[in-house]
Amino acid sequence: MSESLDSVILFLKKIVPREAKNAQKNLKRFDGALDIMGLERYMKEGGRVTLYGPDPAAVAKEWRDVAERYQSVFDRE
């Protein structure tokens, strides 16, 4: 009985928080993908998107990073 109780305690202390953290990360990624899809739809409908920033290279890198996150969402399906 003690072993099963220890297993439950271990599960509650280690596994549940880790899984909750993974779920939170996945939800953040999904929210980001939804934002990107909304932007994509806006652009397809003819909306103009202007990038602002002091460093054009940094802005381009940020957009590449966003595109990679967007693609990774679909790669996991």
C-alpha positions in Angstrom: 0.0 0.0 0.0 2.9 2.4 0.8 4.4 1.9 -2.7 1.1 2.8 -4.4 0.7 5.9 -2.2 4.3 6.9 -3.0 3.5 6.5 -6.7 0.5 8.7 -6.4 2.5 11.4 -4.5 5.3 11.2 -7.1 2.7 11.5 -9.9 1.1 14.6 -8.2 4.5 16.2 -7.5 6.4 15.5 -10.7 4.1 14.4 -13.6 1.1 16.7 -13.1 3.1 20.0 -13.0 5.2 19.0 -16.0 2.2 18.1 -18.0 0.5 21.3 -17.0 3.5 23.2 -18.1 3.6 21.4 -21.4 -0.1 22.1 -22.0 0.5 25.8 -21.2 3.3 26.0 -23.7 1.1 24.3 -26.4 -1.7 26.7 -25.7 0.6 29.7 -26.1 1.8 28.3 -29.4 -1.8 27.7 -30.5 -2.7 31.3 -29.5 0.2 32.6 -31.5 -0.8 30.5 -34.5 -4.3 31.9 -34.3 -2.9 35.5 -34.3 -0.8 34.7 -37.3 -3.7 33.1 -39.1 -5.8 36.2 -38.5 -3.0 38.3 -39.9 -2.7 36.0 -42.9 -6.5 36.2 -43.5 -6.3 40.0 -43.2 -3.5 40.2 -45.8 -5.3 37.8 -48.1 -8.3 40.1 -48.0 -6.1 42.9 -49.2 -5.3 44.5 -45.9 -2.0 46.3 -45.7 0.6 45.3 -43.1 3.5 47.6 -42.4 6.5 46.5 -40.3 7.9 49.1 -38.0 11.1 49.0 -36.1 14.5 50.7 -35.7 16.3 47.7 -37.1 14.9 46.2 -40.3 17.1 43.1 -39.9 15.7 42.5 -36.4 12.1 43.0 -37.7 12.8 40.5 -40.5 14.2 38.0 -38.0 11.2 38.4 -35.8 8.9 37.7 -38.7 11.0 34.6 -39.7 10.7 33.4 -36.2 6.9 33.9 -36.3 6.7 32.0 -39.6 8.7 29.1 -38.2 6.4 28.9 -35.1 3.4 29.0 -37.5 4.8 26.2 -39.6 5.7 24.1 -36.6 2.0 24.2 -35.5 1.0 22.6 -38.8 3.9 20.1 -38.8 2.6 18.6 -35.5 -0.8 17.8 -36.9 
